[in-house]
Amino acid sequence: MLFHELVNLQKTVDDKRERRRQRLTARGLRVQLREQRRAERALMEMRFSRLC
């Protein structure tokens, strides 16, 4: 039963994420990706600087 509930919860989360993604405009997606890449670069720079 618990597994079935987890599967249903994951499906609900996936459905909500898909609906949200569809609502975003192409411009919004580009802004979101740009911010995500910027954050990833900042994390990589922090990790690299700790190695040096």
C-alpha positions in Angstrom: 0.0 0.0 0.0 2.8 2.4 0.9 4.5 1.8 -2.4 1.3 2.5 -4.3 0.9 5.8 -2.4 4.5 6.8 -3.2 3.9 6.1 -6.9 0.7 8.2 -6.9 2.5 11.0 -5.1 5.3 10.9 -7.6 2.8 11.0 -10.5 1.0 14.0 -8.9 4.3 15.8 -8.5 5.3 15.0 -12.1 2.0 16.2 -13.4 2.2 19.5 -11.5 5.7 20.0 -12.7 4.7 19.4 -16.3 1.7 21.8 -16.0 4.0 24.4 -14.5 6.6 23.9 -17.2 4.0 24.3 -19.9 2.8 27.6 -18.4 6.2 29.1 -18.6 7.0 31.0 -21.7 10.0 30.4 -23.8 11.5 33.6 -22.4 10.9 32.4 -18.8 12.5 29.1 -19.6 15.6 30.8 -20.9 15.8 33.0 -17.8 15.4 30.0 -15.6 18.1 28.0 -17.4 20.5 31.0 -17.4 20.1 31.4 -13.6 20.5 27.6 -13.1 23.7 27.6 -15.1 25.0 30.7 -13.2 24.4 29.0 -9.9 26.1 25.8 -11.1 29.1 27.8 -12.3 29.3 29.6 -9.0 29.3 26.2 -7.2 32.0 24.8 -9.4 34.1 27.9 -8.9 33.8 27.5 -5.1 34.7 23.8 -5.2 37.7 24.5 -7.5 38.9 27.4 -5.3 38.9 25.1 -2.3 41.1 22.6 -4.2 43.8 25.3 -4.9 
